[in-house]
C-alpha cells in the first residue's frame, strides 16, 4: 500500500534533513501546507457530491416528495407478473351498468317480437316471459327559474301622496340568487376546485346564468362566512361542531402541508408561512389553515386537552402529546430507511437492516389484518422484531460524528438518534385496537387540498383560507358518510337565510 506524504516525511532521518538546503525545506513546508488544504477541499467536495447525488435521487419512494415530482426515469416497484391475461378472470363477477328504478322513468316503451324465430308463427304479447332492459338517459335543457318582484309606487287619487310598496327584507335580504345557485358556486369552488372564471363560464354554459366575478365571490363568502346568530351560520356552524367532535375522538390521524396565505386583507403583514392542518376520523375530516406549524397550532386542531391516540409523522409540533399515545407513521419510516439504504458504506448497511425488520413487521400486520393472527399472537411475534430494531438504532446512534457534520453518515446517525427518542411511539398499533401503523388516511385526505393549492397558489386573505378550510371539511366529511354534498349546501344556505337551524355534519 502506498505511504501517505506525512509517513514519507517521517521516514526521513534527522541527518538527511540536515543536508537539505533551507530553501528546499521552506518549499517542502509550503507544498505540504497546500496539499493539506487541497485534501480538505477534496473531502468537502466529496461530501457535497454525495449530498447532491442524494438530492437528485430523491423520489416519492425515499422521501416526502409527491409522485408528481418524480423524474421520468423513476420506475416504481411493480408486482411480479402472474402469467394471467389482462382484464377480468374466469369466474369473476362482472359489473354491469346500473339501471334506474322503473318508477323514475318518464317513459317506458315495450318492444315485442313480431313472429317466432323458429317456426315463423305470430307470437302473443300476453305470454311474454322476460324482457331485456335498456335505458337511455338524457338531460333536458336547463332553464333558470326567474322570479321578478315589483315594488310599485302609486299616487293617491284623493290627496296626491306617493305610496311605495314595502320593501320586504325576507325577499331582498336573500340577494339576487337562490340557495341552489349559491350551492352550485360553492360546490364548483370546493369539490371540483374551479377558478372564478371557470365557474363563471360553467354557470352560463350549463344553467344560462350570467354573473360577475364579484357575485361569485359574494356567493362563496355566503356559503362559508359566519352569520349573525347560530341559526345564520350555514356551513361554518356545522364545521365548528365537527371540530369539537374531532377533539373528543379516541383515535385521530393528523397531518399538515404548506398553504400560502397572502396579505390581501392586511392580516398577514409579516408574510408568515401558512399551514393546512387535517384531522381524520372514520366519519369526520376537519381542515384548518393556521399561520404556524408550532405545537400551539396542533393544539388548536386537536384541543389542548386531547387525551386520545394520534397517528402522525415525526413533526415536532406533536411532541406535546404523551409519547405513549402516539403512533409514528411507518410509511414515512420506510421512506427514511430506503433513503438511508441508498447511501454508501455503513449507512447502506443500517438502512438495509432496518428495511428487513420493516418487511417482517408488515408481514405480521397483514396476517393480523386478515385474521390469521390474534392480537396476543401479534404482540408476541413483534417482540423479537422490536428488540432487533432497537439494537440497530442503538448501534447506529453510538457512531461518533461531529455535531455540525453534514455528511450522509452524519444524517443517518442523527435520524437514528431521533428515532430512539420516539421508539415507544413506533409500536402503539401493535397493542391498541383501531390504531393503524400508517397515516395513510390523513395523507389521502390532504391530497385534494394539495391539488387545490397547486392550482390556486394558496389564498389571498384570511377569509379565503377559511373558505378552503370549511368547504374541504364539508366535502371530505360528506364523502365519508356518502351524503349528497349539493343537497347539504342547499339546506345550509336556505336555513341560514330563513333563520332556521342548518344541517349538521355529525353522523
Order of alpha helices (4+ residues) and beta strands (2+ residues): alpha-alpha-alpha-beta-beta-alpha-alpha-alpha-alpha-alpha-beta-beta-beta-alpha-beta-beta-alpha-alpha-alpha-alpha-alpha-alpha-alpha-alpha
